[in-house]
Amino acid sequence: MRRLARLALAASTMAILSAAGAAQADTFPSRPLRIVVPAAAGGNLDLVSRHLAQKLTEQLGQPVVVENRPGGNYMLAVDAVLKAPADGTTYLAIADSFLYTPAVARAATYEPLKDFVGVSLVARIPLLLVVHPAVPATSAAQMIALAKRNPDELTYGTSGNGSTGHIAAQLFSSMAQIRMTHVPYKGNAPGLIDVMGGRTSLMFDTISTSIPHVKAGKLKAIGVTSRTRSPLLPDLPTVDESGLPGYESTIFNGLAARSGTPPAILDRMNAEIRKAVQQPDFRARMLEQGVEPEASASSAEFTATLNTLSGKYARIVKDAGIHAD
């Protein structure tokens, strides 16, 4: 009897909490929201967040403000969100580095999957595998064959240890079972300049910054790193198609909230993001920048995606012994 009473009390409590959460979501938001961006103004994560904030402001009838907190290996932005109430009024803009930074940088002390919960994916950004025009390869298969004939001779530039390009190249090397030499730069632009100058063999670069150089003949595009072709370069095969089956390494942009945020509010925000990314003007602005809008079906789905990606990145970081500068 006592057990039945406890079960009945638990069920009653859950029903009350569920009703309270639903009521809270119905009146949400009652005040302005903010999106904390762990990067300076002007980059992809900032631009995606600002476009999204504009749409959410229109849809929710409350201002959605973007606040830039760059530096500290995500910690400045993370601290700002973790110090705010878990009431759905403060969100963290995240990309892939959010998941693997704690594994490669000692300064980052947060636990992504413990401290935060996913709200929704907002966009994916494919990379391009680009080489100097003199490199004798036009496909991923030919690049792999070239690297196998010349172990460690091919050099790849990145914007630094633990960067997105570094992770993409290490995944490529691991899956292809080849060895290449890493050349880390202090930023993306110097690395790209050296690839165009023939001083570095290749680079995994964001599609928006590489396309102008590809069209000008200063770079040769080998493949796009997404599983489907980019609408910006529809005739260019993916790396998966052109010689390395199963390869995929895109940058995601999304929103996360503090753990403990009411599920009903997470679901409401997820629904609003899905509505925003379907708007033709939003999609057009994103695609012009090489960003492909995409929302998660639910908060739970995005959280599951973060868990899967976290495991993937943990293996890459461990196998390659990657440490941030």
C-alpha positions, -999 to +999 in steps of 0.1 A: +000+000+000+028+024+009+045+017-025+012+024-043+009+056-023+044+067-032+037+060-069+005+079-068+023+109-051+051+108-077+026+107-106+007+136-090+039+156-086+049+150-122+015+160-134+017+193-114+052+200-127+041+193-163+011+216-160+033+243-145+058+240-173+031+241-199+017+272-183+051+288-182+057+281-219+023+297-227+034+330-212+070+328-225+087+351-231+076+379-209+109+398-211+139+402-235+161+372-244+198+372-251+221+350-271+257+349-258+282+344-287+317+331-277+333+349-307+339+384-319+315+401-342+317+393-379+324+355-379+299+328-390+287+321-355+280+357-349+263+363-382+241+333-379+231+343-343+223+378-354+201+367-383+183+342-360+179+369-333+162+392-358+137+365-368+130+354-332+124+391-322+098+393-350+081+360-340+082+363-302+074+399-298+103+405-274+138+418-282+164+390-287+198+406-281+232+392-292+260+396-267+296+389-279+319+374-252+350+362-271+381+347-256+390+323-228+383+291-248+346+296-245+348+303-208+338+340-208+306+331-227+299+300-207+303+318-174+278+344-185+252+318-194+258+296-163+255+326-140+221+335-155+189+319-143+179+286-160+146+302-171+150+302-209+160+339-212+197+333-219+212+310-245+247+301-257+255+301-294+276+270-300+296+253-327+317+221-329+345+236-308+321+239-279+322+201-276+359+194-280+375+225-265+375+211-229+395+181-242+422+202-258+424+234-237+431+233-199+415+268-195+381+254-205+367+238-173+330+234-183+314+201-191+293+205-223+269+176-218+265+182-181+262+219-178+241+225-210+212+210-229+206+214-266+179+237-280+183+233-317+206+231-346+204+264-366+228+258-395+256+236-410+287+250-426+305+227-450+343+230-455+362+227-488+393+206-492+414+229-513+449+225-527+474+246-546+467+242-583+500+224-589+491+195-566+486+165-589+452+155-577+416+163-586+397+139-562+399+126-527+410+093-540+439+108-559+449+129-528+449+097-507+470+079-533+495+108-534+498+109-496+504+071-495+532+074-520+548+103-501+542+098-464+544+131-443+553+151-474+519+167-479+514+196-456+481+209-444+475+244-429+451+252-401+442+282-380+459+265-350+460+233-329+425+221-320+408+242-347+380+230-369+404+226-399+427+205-377+399+182-366+387+178-403+422+170-415+429+145-387+396+127-395+405+126-431+440+112-423+426+086-399+399+073-422+422+073-452+451+058-432+476+083-444+502+106-428+504+143-435+523+171-418+504+197-398+513+234-402+494+255-377+490+292-383+478+321-362+445+324-380+428+311-411+440+338-436+478+332-433+473+295-439+451+301-470+477+325-484+504+299-480+483+273-498+477+298-527+515+305-527+524+268-529+542+268-496+515+245-480+499+217-499+463+219-487+437+231-463+402+224-451+387+259-453+352+273-449+334+273-482+325+310-482+362+321-479+376+296-504+351+300-533+364+334-546+399+319-548+387+287-564+369+308-591+400+329-596+421+298-602+443+304-572+430+273-555+418+239-567+387+224-549+389+187-543+357+181-525+331+195-501+331+179-466+293+176-462+275+144-471+255+162-497+268+187-524+268+224-516+243+245-535+271+270-540+292+245-559+266+219-572+290+204-597+317+197-570+316+162-556+317+156-518+348+140-503+326+110-496+317+107-533+352+113-546+372+087-527+366+085-490+332+069-483+316+079-450+336+111-446+318+141-432+331+171-412+309+201-412+307+230-387+274+232-369+259+263-354+232+259-328+218+271-295+222+256-260+207+264-227+216+259-191+208+224-177+176+227-157+158+250-182+122+238-182+116+213-211+084+232-222+105+263-228+131+244-247+104+229-269+089+263-275+123+278-285+130+248-307+096+253-325+104+290-330+139+282-345+123+257-368+099+283-380+127+309-384+150+287-406+121+279-429+116+316-438+128+323-474+146+355-466+165+338-437+175+309-459+186+332-487+208+353-465+224+322-450+230+304-483+247+336-497+273+332-470+279+295-475+258+285-445+231+259-449+201+265-425+188+234-407+169+230-375+165+200-352+131+183-349+132+187-311+154+198-282+159+161-274+171+154-309+197+181-308+209+170-274+213+135-288+233+149-317+256+167-294+262+135-275+271+116-307+294+144-319+311+146-286+321+109-288+333+114-323+355+144-314+368+127-283+382+098-304+398+122-329+414+143-302+427+113-283+440+094-313+458+125-327+470+138-293+456+173-301+463+201-277+454+237-281+480+264-285 
